[in-house]
Amino acid sequence: MSVQRVFLDSNVIVSGLAYEGNEARVLELADSGRIRLVIVEHVLVEAQDALESKLNRAPGIVDGYMAGLDYELAPVPSPEDLSQAAGVLRDPGDVIILASILAAAPDVALTGDKDLLTDEVRAIAPTCRCAEYLDRLRPDTDD
């Protein structure tokens, strides 16, 4: 069985590094090699900024976490990806994230952003919340 490629939005990284819960469990899956993270540089910068400014975490916490992982950098979105993303989102700030998901073509993209979890977005990209993703994995471990 191949390892799933999992795209993370910044809110998943922030919650996973700052709190216990589903997001932290997803990061543990990456730590153990059960999933392979697909990351875009913009997400890493956004996560670090949020951890420092909103949660008073040390500078470099995201880089420190990522240094220990084997992960994949998502490709730069094409103009077509950007156009497709802009066509289904109301928040222009989310366009780069959705376009990056489209460019990377992960098995799943985890986010807590409700604008990336609409039916319109899910029709073109495999987005879901961490809890939903973990629930999908449980049948493999509960038997």
Protein Blocks (a to p, Z undefined) as FASTA:
>chain_A
ZZddddddfklmmmmmmpgcjklmmmmmmmnopaccdddfklmmmmmmmmmmmnopaehk
lmmmmmmpccdddddddfklmmmmmmmcfblklmmmmmmmmmnopabdcdfbfklmcfkl
mmmoccddfklmmmmmmmmmmZZ
